Amino acid sequence: MQYKINKIIITFSISALLLLFISCTDDAPNAEVELEKSEIIDVSYGDHAEQKYDIYLPKGRTTQATKVFILVHGGGWIEGDKKDMKDFIPELQQESPDYAIVNINYRLASQGNSPFPMQIDDIKDVIAQLKVKKDEYQIANNFAFIGTSAGAHLAMLYSYSHDINKDVEMVCSIVGPTNFTDNAYVNPTELTYLFLALQIQAITGVSFEQNSQFYIANSPYHVVTEDAPPTLLFYGDEDPLIPSSQGIDMHAKLNELGVTNEFTLYSGEGHGWEGANLLDTTVKLRAFIQANF
């Protein structure tokens, strides 16, 4: 009887090992399957209808290697949409095929409904969700911002003052405001600069005279430190909304702090450009990404 029991145990053990081997063999090919390129549109990261993003995931992505671009649209903090940044996506996918891209919307400001800290909080929430979903998306916790106009301001402000975990490795500002205490806004002589200064006052509910510290705290120029991420700056010297001093002074401040940066001021260009200068922007952005992200 003892022999029979031992024989049964041995037979069972061999069968179990065979089953385990077959199971592992069946699973092995799945571990080698390369993830395909995909996109997910209008992912919610909050309860508000404007708190959504689109994510574009590359083929063969992993949580160790797949860094993430975050695109931030402009619109004076009161308008605009992620669709405004869609032209960046094919270019980034072609030039940086191993990176993920997240194109975000954020809650728009209105009179008495300040963008600060509301829109910074939205960026925080986007990054927090991406980190929670890193295994689902198969992406790394390494981020770079590309922002235009007000979106560039938000990208710099978050990167310089609110990125407590230092997840941001690069930021690109295309015509982004950098300094709300610039004399061009505080004592404007140009009607368009006056318009932007009044718009900021209307949507924040705070005038410079009432609370200059509020304007300082929300100016990338004033909050940047020596451990800021590498920064790429593009501006036009005939921009009716953003005086060239915004780019020139930001560049000088970054140099003073020893922060890696590049600055281009396009002669004769306004709040955006096309043609040869747009090509130049594309080439410089590509090179900066390769060197710093």
Residue pairs with C-beta under 8 A, 6 or more apart in sequence:
34 59
34 60
35 57
35 59
35 60
35 61
35 138
36 59
37 57
37 58
37 59
38 56
38 57
39 54
39 55
39 56
39 57
40 54
40 55
40 57
41 54
42 52
42 53
42 54
43 52
43 53
43 54
43 55
43 129
44 51
44 52
45 51
45 52
45 53
45 122
45 125
45 126
45 129
46 122
46 125
48 107
50 105
50 106
50 107
50 108
51 105
51 106
51 107
51 122
51 125
52 82
52 104
52 105
53 82
53 102
53 103
53 104
53 105
53 126
54 82
54 102
54 103
55 100
55 101
55 102
55 103
55 137
56 89
56 93
56 100
56 101
56 102
56 103
57 66
57 100
57 137
57 138
57 139
58 66
58 93
58 97
58 98
58 99
58 100
59 97
60 98
61 98
61 100
61 137
61 138
61 139
62 138
62 140
63 134
63 135
63 138
63 139
63 140
64 140
65 98
65 140
66 98
66 99
66 100
66 138
66 139
66 140
67 99
67 100
67 139
67 140
67 142
67 143
67 144
67 169
67 293
68 99
68 100
68 101
68 102
68 130
68 139
68 140
68 142
68 143
68 144
69 92
69 96
69 99
69 100
69 101
69 102
69 143
69 144
69 145
69 146
70 102
70 104
70 123
70 126
70 127
70 143
70 144
70 145
70 146
70 155
71 82
71 85
71 88
71 89
71 101
71 102
71 103
71 104
71 145
71 146
71 147
71 151
72 85
72 104
72 106
72 123
72 145
72 146
72 147
72 148
72 151
72 152
72 154
72 155
73 80
73 81
73 82
73 84
73 85
73 104
73 105
73 147
73 148
73 151
74 80
74 84
74 147
74 148
74 149
74 150
74 151
74 152
74 175
75 81
75 84
75 108
75 149
75 150
75 151
76 149
76 150
76 196
76 199
77 108
77 109
77 115
77 119
77 150
77 154
77 203
78 108
78 109
78 110
78 115
78 199
78 203
79 108
80 108
80 150
80 151
81 105
82 103
82 104
82 105
84 148
85 103
85 146
85 148
85 151
86 103
88 101
88 146
89 101
89 103
91 282
92 99
92 101
93 101
95 286
95 289
96 289
100 137
100 139
102 126
102 130
104 122
104 123
104 126
106 118
106 119
106 122
106 123
106 154
107 118
107 119
107 122
108 115
109 115
109 118
109 119
109 203
110 203
111 202
111 203
111 205
112 203
112 205
113 203
114 203
114 204
114 205
114 206
115 150
115 154
115 203
115 204
116 204
116 214
116 218
119 154
120 154
120 157
120 158
120 162
123 154
123 155
123 158
123 162
124 158
124 162
127 143
127 167
130 137
130 139
130 141
130 143
131 141
131 167
133 139
134 140
134 141
141 165
141 167
142 167
142 169
142 293
143 167
143 168
143 169
144 168
144 169
144 170
144 171
144 172
144 229
144 289
144 293
145 155
145 156
145 158
145 159
145 168
145 170
145 171
145 172
146 155
146 171
146 172
146 174
146 285
147 153
147 154
147 155
147 156
147 171
147 172
147 173
147 174
147 176
148 174
148 175
148 176
148 272
149 174
149 175
149 176
149 177
149 241
149 242
149 271
150 176
150 177
151 176
152 172
152 173
152 174
152 175
152 176
152 177
153 173
153 176
153 177
153 178
153 220
155 171
155 172
155 173
155 176
156 171
156 173
156 176
156 178
156 220
156 224
156 231
157 218
157 219
157 220
157 223
158 168
159 168
159 171
159 228
159 229
159 231
160 220
160 223
160 224
160 225
160 228
161 217
161 220
161 223
161 224
163 229
166 227
168 229
169 229
169 230
169 292
169 293
170 229
170 230
170 231
170 232
170 288
170 289
170 292
170 293
171 229
171 230
171 231
171 232
172 231
172 232
172 233
172 234
172 285
172 288
173 231
173 232
173 233
173 234
173 247
173 250
174 234
174 272
174 281
175 234
175 235
175 236
175 239
175 241
175 242
175 271
175 272
176 220
176 242
176 246
177 196
177 242
177 246
178 219
178 220
178 221
178 246
178 247
178 249
178 250
179 219
179 220
179 221
179 222
179 245
179 246
179 249
179 250
180 200
180 208
180 215
180 216
180 218
180 219
181 208
181 212
181 215
181 216
181 219
181 221
181 222
182 243
182 245
182 246
182 249
184 190
184 193
184 243
184 245
184 246
185 193
185 196
185 197
185 200
185 208
186 197
186 208
188 194
188 197
190 240
190 243
192 240
192 241
193 241
193 243
196 241
197 208
201 207
201 208
204 214
206 214
206 215
208 215
216 222
216 223
217 223
220 250
221 246
221 249
221 250
221 253
224 250
224 253
224 254
224 257
224 259
225 257
226 257
226 258
226 259
228 254
228 257
228 259
229 259
229 292
230 259
230 260
230 261
230 288
230 291
230 292
230 293
231 250
231 254
231 259
231 260
231 261
231 262
232 261
232 262
232 284
232 285
232 288
233 247
233 250
233 251
233 261
233 262
233 263
233 264
234 247
234 264
234 266
234 281
234 284
235 242
235 244
235 246
235 247
235 248
235 263
235 264
235 265
235 266
236 242
236 244
236 265
236 266
236 268
236 269
236 270
236 271
236 272
236 273
237 244
237 265
237 266
237 267
237 268
237 269
238 268
238 269
238 270
239 269
239 270
239 271
240 270
240 271
241 271
242 271
244 265
247 263
247 265
248 263
248 265
250 263
251 261
251 263
254 261
255 261
260 292
262 284
262 288
264 280
264 281
264 284
266 273
266 277
266 280
269 277
273 281
